[in-house]
């Protein structure tokens, strides 16, 4: 009975608590434009596509799923990158849906020993509430749980869908074997209320730091072996989260282990295991297909047996245009060397 009550609380009340907080990905490196707009167009090639799907707490009888898909261009001749990104989240039993589409732009300033990029992102978000899927306190019996066929006395809101503009910005610096970046999302703090009372979405601040340690020198293109420790931190209103860990990178294989903590003891602690395969990564036209898989093993008081952990699958594709003038060009310091 105790576990049933815990699951009821998780399924029906956690979405209400976390509605004003953004989701974060364990494979942050496979959603670069979501992490920081300054990474737009920062890859080896002319065109890139990324997609990342997160299924959170698979052991619960509810839906906490998130998806990001993006496409961007590396405009090397004008030191810029442009792209589009689509984000979708479903929280609860289809109770709250968010869809966002945004345009992204970055400009890079390069030197012999550094690469500094700045990015802007702006788009429209639609938030929709499925009121009929919500369960309230007067529909729950303390001993048996949800009462089938019961109707809540809660007052239905006048609107169940809302559109708003959302703006983000960021910067990223690569200096030698060191990379550091920072981004601010929801700069305009949009009102996302569906109740008629103002509820501004708090700004999300993120920062990432990575360092590349050479284990085996790169004698031939991509034949080196590297260890890349990283830290990624997020702050949104009074909620903090950070991940730290390392990746082992050799040729087309990248394996990592991470520890994530929310910093507020809200039950989001986890150990993350990841593996990435870069397929046909050695083609001369720069064509590459990426497959990334990761799993979060919950280590907090909620525990793994209740949540079932969290899984992510990431896909990526990039290449040069036919007869591209950028193909095979030595681009110097590059952000993507760190992921």
Residue pairs with C-beta under 8 A, 6 or more apart in sequence:
1 143
3 306
4 145
5 145
6 302
6 306
7 60
7 61
7 306
8 140
8 145
8 146
10 57
10 60
10 62
10 302
10 306
10 307
11 60
11 61
11 62
11 92
11 93
12 92
12 134
12 135
12 140
15 64
15 91
15 92
15 95
15 96
18 91
19 91
19 96
20 192
20 199
20 201
20 202
20 237
21 236
21 237
21 239
22 185
22 204
22 234
22 236
23 54
23 56
23 66
23 89
24 234
24 241
25 31
25 34
25 35
25 52
25 54
25 66
25 68
25 312
26 54
26 243
26 258
26 260
26 272
26 274
26 294
26 296
26 310
26 312
27 52
27 274
27 276
27 292
27 294
27 312
27 314
28 34
28 35
28 208
28 232
28 243
29 35
29 338
29 339
30 50
30 52
30 276
30 290
30 292
30 314
30 316
30 339
31 50
31 52
31 68
31 70
31 314
32 39
32 40
32 42
32 43
32 50
32 335
32 336
32 339
33 39
33 40
33 50
33 70
33 72
33 83
33 85
33 104
33 121
34 52
34 68
34 70
34 85
34 87
35 181
35 183
35 206
35 208
35 232
36 119
36 170
36 171
36 172
36 181
36 182
36 183
36 206
36 208
37 104
37 105
37 106
37 119
37 120
37 121
37 168
37 169
37 170
37 183
38 106
38 117
38 118
38 119
38 170
38 171
38 172
38 181
38 183
39 106
39 117
39 119
39 170
39 172
39 181
39 335
40 72
40 81
40 82
40 83
40 104
40 105
40 106
40 119
40 121
41 72
41 73
41 74
41 75
41 80
41 81
41 82
41 83
41 106
41 108
42 74
42 81
42 106
42 108
42 117
42 172
42 334
42 335
42 336
43 72
43 74
43 318
43 335
43 336
44 286
44 288
44 318
44 331
44 334
44 336
45 74
45 286
45 287
45 288
45 318
45 319
45 320
45 326
46 73
46 74
46 76
46 286
46 319
46 320
46 321
46 324
46 326
47 71
47 72
47 73
47 74
47 318
47 319
47 321
48 71
48 72
48 73
48 74
48 316
48 317
48 318
49 69
49 70
49 71
49 315
49 316
49 317
49 318
50 68
50 69
50 70
50 71
50 314
50 315
50 316
51 67
51 68
51 69
51 70
51 314
51 315
51 316
52 67
52 68
52 69
52 292
52 312
52 313
52 314
52 315
53 65
53 66
53 67
53 312
53 313
53 314
54 65
54 66
54 67
54 310
54 311
54 312
55 64
55 65
55 310
55 311
55 312
56 64
56 65
56 66
56 310
57 64
57 298
57 307
57 308
57 309
57 310
58 307
58 308
58 309
58 310
58 311
59 305
59 306
59 307
59 308
59 309
60 306
60 307
60 308
62 92
62 93
63 90
63 91
63 92
63 93
63 94
64 90
64 91
64 92
65 89
65 90
66 87
66 88
66 89
66 90
67 87
67 88
67 89
68 85
68 86
68 87
68 88
69 85
69 86
70 83
70 84
70 85
70 86
70 104
71 83
71 84
72 81
72 82
72 83
72 84
72 104
73 81
73 82
73 83
74 81
74 326
75 81
75 82
76 326
76 329
76 331
77 325
79 107
79 108
79 109
79 110
80 105
80 106
80 107
80 108
81 104
81 105
81 106
81 108
81 117
81 119
82 103
82 104
82 105
83 103
83 104
83 105
84 101
84 102
84 103
84 104
85 100
85 101
85 102
85 104
85 121
85 123
86 99
86 100
86 101
87 98
87 99
87 100
87 101
87 102
88 97
88 98
88 99
88 100
89 96
89 97
89 98
90 96
90 97
92 133
92 134
93 133
94 130
94 133
95 129
95 130
95 133
95 134
96 127
96 128
96 129
96 130
97 127
97 128
97 130
98 125
98 126
98 127
98 128
99 125
99 126
100 123
100 124
100 125
100 126
100 166
101 123
101 124
102 121
102 122
102 123
102 124
102 166
102 168
103 121
103 122
103 123
104 119
104 120
104 121
105 119
105 120
105 121
106 117
106 118
106 119
106 120
107 117
107 118
107 119
108 115
108 116
108 117
109 115
109 116
109 117
110 116
110 332
110 333
112 332
113 175
113 176
113 333
114 173
114 174
114 175
114 176
114 333
115 173
115 174
115 332
115 333
115 334
115 335
116 171
116 172
116 173
116 174
117 171
117 172
117 173
117 335
118 169
118 170
118 171
119 169
119 170
119 171
119 172
119 183
120 167
120 168
120 169
121 167
121 168
121 169
121 170
122 165
122 166
122 167
122 168
123 165
123 166
124 163
124 164
124 165
124 166
125 163
125 164
125 165
125 166
125 190
125 192
126 161
126 162
126 163
127 161
127 162
127 164
127 192
127 194
128 160
128 161
128 162
129 157
129 160
129 161
129 194
130 160
131 156
131 157
131 160
134 152
134 154
135 146
135 152
136 152
136 153
136 154
138 150
138 152
138 153
138 154
139 146
139 147
139 150
139 151
139 152
140 146
140 147
141 147
157 194
157 195
157 196
158 196
159 194
159 196
160 194
161 194
162 192
162 193
162 194
164 190
164 191
164 192
165 188
165 190
166 185
166 186
166 188
166 190
166 201
167 186
167 187
167 188
168 183
168 184
168 185
168 186
168 187
169 183
169 184
169 187
170 181
170 182
170 183
170 184
171 181
171 182
171 183
172 179
172 180
172 181
172 182
172 335
173 179
173 180
173 181
174 333
174 334
174 335
174 337
174 338
175 333
176 333
177 211
177 212
177 213
177 214
178 210
178 211
178 212
179 208
179 209
179 210
179 211
179 212
179 335
179 338
180 207
180 208
180 209
180 210
181 207
181 208
182 205
182 206
182 207
182 208
183 205
183 206
183 207
184 203
184 204
184 205
185 203
185 204
185 205
185 206
186 201
186 202
186 203
186 204
187 203
189 200
189 201
189 202
189 203
190 200
190 201
191 198
191 199
191 200
191 201
192 199
192 200
192 201
193 199
202 236
202 237
203 236
204 234
204 235
204 236
205 234
205 235
205 236
206 232
206 233
206 234
206 235
207 232
207 233
208 230
208 231
208 232
208 233
209 230
209 231
209 232
210 228
210 229
210 230
210 231
210 338
210 339
211 228
211 229
211 230
212 226
212 227
212 228
212 337
212 338
213 226
213 227
213 228
213 229
214 224
214 225
214 226
215 224
215 225
215 226
215 227
216 223
216 224
216 225
216 250
217 224
218 224
221 282
222 251
222 252
222 281
222 282
223 251
224 250
225 248
225 249
225 250
226 248
226 249
226 250
227 246
227 247
227 248
227 249
228 246
228 247
228 248
228 249
228 338
228 339
229 244
229 245
229 246
230 243
230 244
230 245
230 246
230 247
230 338
231 242
231 243
231 244
232 242
232 243
232 244
233 240
233 241
233 242
233 243
234 240
234 241
234 242
235 241
238 264
239 262
239 263
239 264
239 266
240 262
240 263
240 264
241 260
241 261
241 262
241 263
241 268
242 260
242 261
242 263
243 258
243 259
243 260
243 261
243 272
244 258
244 259
245 256
245 257
245 258
245 259
245 272
246 256
246 257
247 254
247 255
247 256
247 274
247 339
248 254
248 255
248 256
251 278
251 281
252 277
252 278
252 279
252 281
252 282
253 275
253 276
253 277
253 278
254 274
254 275
254 276
254 277
254 278
254 339
255 274
255 275
255 276
256 272
256 273
256 274
256 275
256 276
256 294
257 271
257 272
257 273
257 274
258 271
258 272
258 274
259 269
259 270
259 271
259 272
260 268
260 269
260 270
260 271
260 272
260 296
261 268
261 269
262 268
262 269
265 300
267 298
267 300
267 301
267 302
268 300
269 298
269 299
269 300
270 296
270 297
270 298
270 299
270 300
270 309
270 310
271 296
271 297
271 299
272 294
272 295
272 296
272 297
273 294
273 295
273 297
274 292
274 293
274 294
274 295
275 292
275 293
275 294
276 290
276 291
276 292
276 293
276 314
277 290
277 291
277 292
278 288
278 289
278 290
279 288
279 289
279 290
279 291
280 287
280 288
280 289
281 288
284 327
284 328
285 319
285 320
285 322
285 327
286 318
286 319
286 320
286 327
286 328
287 318
287 319
287 320
288 316
288 317
288 318
288 319
289 315
289 316
289 317
290 314
290 315
290 316
290 317
291 313
291 314
291 315
292 312
292 313
292 314
292 315
292 316
293 311
293 312
293 313
293 314
294 311
294 312
294 314
295 309
295 310
295 311
295 312
296 309
296 310
296 311
296 312
297 304
297 309
298 304
298 306
298 307
298 309
298 310
320 326
320 327
